[in-house]
């Protein structure tokens, strides 16, 4: 199937629907894969930077192609989400510390 797509889309981009062959459009809707201009299948990744927290993007490992999947976030989201992520990370660290302390207390109780 990949060879068929390459022949149908040879000079075009898979994401520019104006020039994509109708059969390729149907295959794209069914398989939900996106082919880069270099012919490789892209991977969907999630950004966790402060500027784009939680935004998904398509990336080609061969040519470096990047395309956002979802729209940009509003200013309020950009203020709130990084703070929530930092809070979640601090809480997870506290859980790890509390679990280690609990294990030490259980060990001391068992040994006494």
C-alpha positions as a Markdown table, in Angstrom:
| # | Residue | x | y | z |
|---|---|---|---|---|
| 1 | Unk | 0.0 | 0.0 | 0.0 |
| 2 | Unk | 2.9 | 2.4 | 0.8 |
| 3 | Unk | 4.2 | 2.0 | -2.8 |
| 4 | Unk | 0.8 | 2.8 | -4.3 |
| 5 | Unk | 0.7 | 6.0 | -2.2 |
| 6 | Unk | 4.2 | 7.0 | -3.3 |
| 7 | Unk | 3.2 | 6.7 | -6.9 |
| 8 | Unk | 0.0 | 8.6 | -6.4 |
| 9 | Unk | 1.6 | 11.4 | -4.4 |
| 10 | Unk | 5.1 | 11.5 | -5.9 |
| 11 | Unk | 5.4 | 15.3 | -6.5 |
| 12 | Unk | 2.7 | 16.4 | -4.0 |
| 13 | Unk | 2.4 | 16.6 | -0.3 |
| 14 | Unk | 0.0 | 14.3 | 1.4 |
| 15 | Unk | -1.5 | 17.2 | 3.5 |
| 16 | Unk | -2.2 | 19.5 | 0.5 |
| 17 | Unk | -5.6 | 18.2 | -0.5 |
| 18 | Unk | -5.9 | 20.4 | -3.6 |
| 19 | Unk | -3.4 | 18.2 | -5.6 |
| 20 | Unk | -3.9 | 14.8 | -3.9 |
| 21 | Unk | -5.3 | 12.0 | -6.0 |
| 22 | Unk | -8.9 | 11.0 | -4.9 |
| 23 | Unk | -7.8 | 7.4 | -4.2 |
| 24 | Unk | -5.0 | 8.7 | -1.9 |
| 25 | Unk | -7.5 | 10.9 | -0.1 |
| 26 | Unk | -9.7 | 7.9 | 0.6 |
| 27 | Unk | -6.7 | 5.9 | 1.9 |
| 28 | Unk | -5.7 | 8.8 | 4.1 |
| 29 | Unk | -9.1 | 9.1 | 5.7 |
| 30 | Unk | -9.2 | 5.4 | 6.3 |
| 31 | Unk | -5.7 | 4.9 | 7.6 |
| 32 | Unk | -5.2 | 8.4 | 9.3 |
| 33 | Unk | -1.5 | 8.4 | 8.3 |
| 34 | Unk | 0.3 | 11.4 | 6.9 |
| 35 | Unk | 3.1 | 11.1 | 4.4 |
| 36 | Unk | 5.7 | 13.8 | 4.3 |
| 37 | Unk | 7.0 | 15.3 | 1.0 |
| 38 | Unk | 10.1 | 13.1 | 1.2 |
| 39 | Unk | 7.8 | 10.0 | 1.2 |
| 40 | Unk | 8.2 | 8.9 | 4.8 |
| 41 | Unk | 5.3 | 8.4 | 7.2 |
| 42 | Unk | 5.2 | 11.1 | 9.9 |
| 43 | Unk | 4.9 | 10.5 | 13.6 |
| 44 | Unk | 2.5 | 12.3 | 15.9 |
| 45 | Unk | 4.2 | 13.8 | 18.9 |
| 46 | Unk | 3.2 | 16.0 | 21.8 |
| 47 | Unk | 5.1 | 19.1 | 22.8 |
| 48 | Unk | 5.6 | 19.8 | 26.6 |
| 49 | Unk | 7.4 | 23.1 | 26.3 |
| 50 | Unk | 6.1 | 26.2 | 28.1 |
| 51 | Unk | 5.2 | 27.8 | 24.8 |
| 52 | Unk | 3.2 | 24.8 | 23.5 |
| 53 | Unk | 2.2 | 22.5 | 26.4 |
| 54 | Unk | 0.2 | 19.5 | 25.3 |
| 55 | Unk | 0.0 | 20.5 | 21.6 |
| 56 | Unk | 0.3 | 17.7 | 19.1 |
| 57 | Unk | 2.4 | 17.9 | 16.0 |
| 58 | Unk | 3.5 | 15.8 | 13.1 |
| 59 | Unk | 7.2 | 15.2 | 12.6 |
| 60 | Unk | 9.3 | 13.5 | 9.9 |
| 61 | Unk | 12.5 | 12.0 | 11.2 |
| 62 | Unk | 14.2 | 12.1 | 7.8 |
| 63 | Unk | 13.7 | 15.7 | 6.6 |
| 64 | Unk | 12.7 | 17.5 | 9.8 |
| 65 | Unk | 9.2 | 18.4 | 8.6 |
| 66 | Unk | 7.0 | 19.8 | 11.4 |
| 67 | Unk | 3.3 | 20.6 | 11.3 |
| 68 | Unk | 0.9 | 21.4 | 14.2 |
| 69 | Unk | -2.1 | 19.2 | 14.4 |
| 70 | Unk | -4.2 | 21.3 | 16.8 |
| 71 | Unk | -4.7 | 25.1 | 16.8 |
| 72 | Unk | -2.5 | 27.4 | 18.9 |
| 73 | Unk | -3.5 | 27.9 | 22.5 |
| 74 | Unk | -4.9 | 31.1 | 23.9 |
| 75 | Unk | -2.9 | 33.3 | 26.4 |
| 76 | Unk | -4.8 | 32.0 | 29.4 |
| 77 | Unk | -4.0 | 28.4 | 28.6 |
| 78 | Unk | -0.3 | 29.3 | 28.2 |
| 79 | Unk | -0.4 | 30.8 | 31.7 |
| 80 | Unk | -2.3 | 28.0 | 33.4 |
| 81 | Unk | -1.0 | 24.7 | 31.9 |
| 82 | Unk | 2.7 | 25.1 | 32.7 |
| 83 | Unk | 1.9 | 25.9 | 36.3 |
| 84 | Unk | -0.4 | 22.8 | 36.6 |
| 85 | Unk | 2.4 | 20.6 | 35.1 |
| 86 | Unk | 4.9 | 22.0 | 37.7 |
| 87 | Unk | 2.4 | 21.4 | 40.5 |
| 88 | Unk | 1.8 | 17.8 | 39.3 |
| 89 | Unk | 5.5 | 17.1 | 39.1 |
| 90 | Unk | 6.0 | 18.4 | 42.7 |
| 91 | Unk | 3.2 | 16.2 | 43.9 |
| 92 | Unk | 4.6 | 13.2 | 42.2 |
| 93 | Unk | 8.0 | 13.8 | 43.9 |
| 94 | Unk | 6.3 | 14.0 | 47.2 |
| 95 | Unk | 4.5 | 10.7 | 46.6 |
| 96 | Unk | 7.8 | 9.1 | 45.9 |
| 97 | Unk | 9.4 | 10.5 | 49.1 |
| 98 | Unk | 6.3 | 9.5 | 51.1 |
| 99 | Unk | 6.4 | 5.9 | 49.7 |
| 100 | Unk | 10.1 | 5.6 | 50.6 |
| 101 | Unk | 9.4 | 6.8 | 54.1 |
| 102 | Unk | 6.5 | 4.4 | 54.5 |
| 103 | Unk | 8.7 | 1.5 | 53.4 |
| 104 | Unk | 11.3 | 2.5 | 56.0 |
| 105 | Unk | 8.7 | 2.7 | 58.8 |
| 106 | Unk | 7.3 | -0.7 | 57.8 |
| 107 | Unk | 10.8 | -2.1 | 57.8 |
| 108 | Unk | 11.5 | -0.7 | 61.2 |
| 109 | Unk | 8.2 | -2.0 | 62.5 |
| 110 | Unk | 9.0 | -5.5 | 61.1 |
| 111 | Unk | 12.5 | -5.5 | 62.6 |
| 112 | Unk | 11.3 | -4.5 | 66.1 |
